[in-house]
Amino acid sequence: MQSTGLGAGNVSKYLKFRRYDVADELSVPASPVVGLDIGDSLVNLLGESQLVVLAGCCGGADLQHFAMLLDVAEARLGLAEGQTKVICSASDSAKAVLALSSFSGKSSRLAGLCWDRSAFAGDVGCDPASATAEFARVQLVIAARAAGVAAYDCHAGNEAPDAFIRTSLSLGFDGIAVTA
């Protein structure tokens, strides 16, 4: 994933999530990537997607705040409460990595955790393929397991796809986030 550059109410990209254990890799619709500043525009997105990616999520408190926004949007649309699931992009900064342990039990909407390697490297000031970035990568898997949700990896771009998938699987990731 690349940095979202999200402004208020904007969706700058969409992601698809490919699970390693499913042959039909990208059959699910693309999910919009949004920030906490999405505001009233969230209502417009819910007609399109059953899954939303929360970019720049810094822990369980951000997830709970976003879940409340979703509750309001679903109620305004007459949708069943809780039908929209969330994948949090949760290792995008140093602050976010330190808050990874706070996701467990915060919202039944949480469907998975993913990360933005470029955003993390930019925030910390390290190379995206550095040991520091790898630390954040591994911490995300541990947090996802603790929360009982899927962990989605982000390709660094410097590794051959087959080698990347083998490494990702060996670290415990369930799949990969792919820009749609």
KASULZI-V146827 format. One record per backbone hydrogen bond with DSSP energy under -0.5 kcal/mol. NH is the residue of the N-H (numbers start at 0). CO is the residue of the C=O. If there is no record, write none. Layout:
NH_CO / NH_CO
//
This chain:
8_36 / 9_6 / 11_9 / 11_32 / 14_30 / 15_177 / 17_15 / 17_175 / 18_16 / 19_173 / 20_173 / 21_18 / 24_22 / 26_23 / 30_14 / 32_12 / 33_31 / 33_52 / 37_34 / 38_35 / 40_37 / 41_38 / 42_39 / 43_39 / 43_40 / 44_40 / 45_41 / 46_42 / 47_44 / 48_44 / 51_84 / 52_31 / 53_51 / 53_86 / 54_33 / 54_52 / 56_53 / 56_88 / 62_58 / 63_59 / 64_60 / 65_61 / 66_62 / 67_63 / 68_64 / 69_65 / 70_66 / 71_67 / 72_68 / 73_69 / 74_70 / 75_71 / 76_72 / 77_73 / 77_74 / 78_73 / 82_79 / 84_49 / 84_82 / 85_108 / 86_51 / 87_85 / 87_111 / 88_53 / 89_87 / 89_113 / 96_92 / 97_93 / 98_94 / 98_95 / 99_96 / 101_98 / 102_99 / 105_102 / 109_106 / 110_85 / 111_85 / 112_149 / 113_87 / 116_114 / 117_0 / 119_115 / 120_116 / 121_117 / 122_118 / 123_119 / 124_120 / 125_120 / 129_126 / 133_129 / 134_130 / 135_131 / 136_132 / 137_133 / 138_134 / 139_135 / 140_136 / 141_137 / 142_138 / 143_139 / 144_140 / 145_141 / 146_142 / 147_143 / 147_144 / 148_143 / 149_110 / 151_112 / 152_174 / 163_159 / 164_160 / 165_161 / 166_162 / 167_163 / 168_164 / 169_165 / 170_166 / 171_167 / 171_168 / 172_167 / 173_150 / 174_150 / 175_17 / 176_152 / 177_15 / 179_13
//
